[in-house]
Amino acid sequence: MLLYNRCNYIKGWAMMKKKFKFTLGWQIVAGLILGIILGLVCYHNKPAITAMQSIGTMFIGLIQMIVLPIVVSCLTVGIASMGDIKKVGRIGGKTLLYFEIMTTIAIILGLVVANIFHPGTFIDVHQMHSSMDISSYVSTAKHSQNESLWSTLIALIPTNIFGSISKGDMMPVIVFSVFFGLGTAAIGEKGQIIVDFLDSVSQVMFKITNWVMHLAPIGVCALIGLTLAELGVKVLLPLSYFVITVYATMIFFVFVVMGIVAKLCHFSLFNLLLVMKNEIVLSFSTASSEAVMPKMMEKMDKFGVNPSIVSFVIPTGYTFNLDGSAIYQSIAAIFLAQAYGIHLSIGQQITLVVVLMITSKGMAGVPGASFVVLLATVSTIGVPMAGLTFIAGIDRFVDMARTVVNVVGNSLATVVIGTSEHEFNHDKAAAYVKELKSKKTA
């Protein structure tokens, strides 16, 4: 009897072990938890901070190494496969219009929430002190404010494509890839060798992506540990209401606003979130949307969106579709005005919406872009730039949430544009979701 019970115990343990698989998603979660513990233990420990910073930088560097080759190869092949310049223009117009609508909704939502819940009235900026240095952000913001619309448009055209690639300038690379793809399609059969070559390049880069992603738990552990080791938990306490307000607004935007959009396109947002679950955890942990871009493009293809749509919408979205950033910037601007006791009229807030719509596009791709946009914006409503030093400390924590919203928003955008072009395969999406669910329960 004892032997029988022992055999049953061993059999049950084996079944549990088989049922639970320590997948990459769980490994990233484990890295996140371990990073939080390390960050708290190593608070203000300079050697530990240096080590975590170096490891995190190397991981992000590996991702950045992959991103632009994938954009060039996938976008060129996608545009070449479309072949029709009218179709490219139509998709481009729809994409930019959709991005502008969603960004505007995000900005207005942020303003409404900030006016209802008044997060800034609980803060006395005159009693708060911060040693955060934002001089580099200030100089970038002032430089961007001095740039005209024409200089922004001129910057879209790459005079040296290799120079743009080396700088990591996404929009000039996208413009070049679109023209290169159209030119490849225009020469017919002669261009097929280029299509085949770049298609092979994209497959190689996706293979490298799979290798790099095995290092994601280590990168996540280092980056989240670095944040807590440098700043600690204390920095959150005075501004916790502001952080909670931003997080709650972003959650509302994802599940309500994006949920409605998904419903209009006749698919479930929860299925999309299931597909993107690993990328959501990774983008939250690293606060880097680039870290998930290669896998996101690969998964949206498997989800049933035409690869040509995916390769155009996602890279463009990284510059024009930053819903999470838009929510943060609008709430933060009103928050600072409230903290300084500055009353903003309806007209001033409408002006703020317009300014945010323009500046968020003009400065995309700049390191710390959301913070730079905020710096360039608050001066238009009379808030001293020095006020931003008080939220600079928690910018990293908020950045984690806004990155997730940006990633989910760009994933949703591919399905929306794919649906509008009748190039979203619902059956393929359902089959992929079913496959993921079966793996989860296997």
Summary of the structure (lengths in Angstrom):
residues: 442
radius of gyration: 23.1
end to end distance: 30.9
largest distance: 84.8
contacts: 1497
relative contact order: 0.17
helix: 83%
strand: 0%
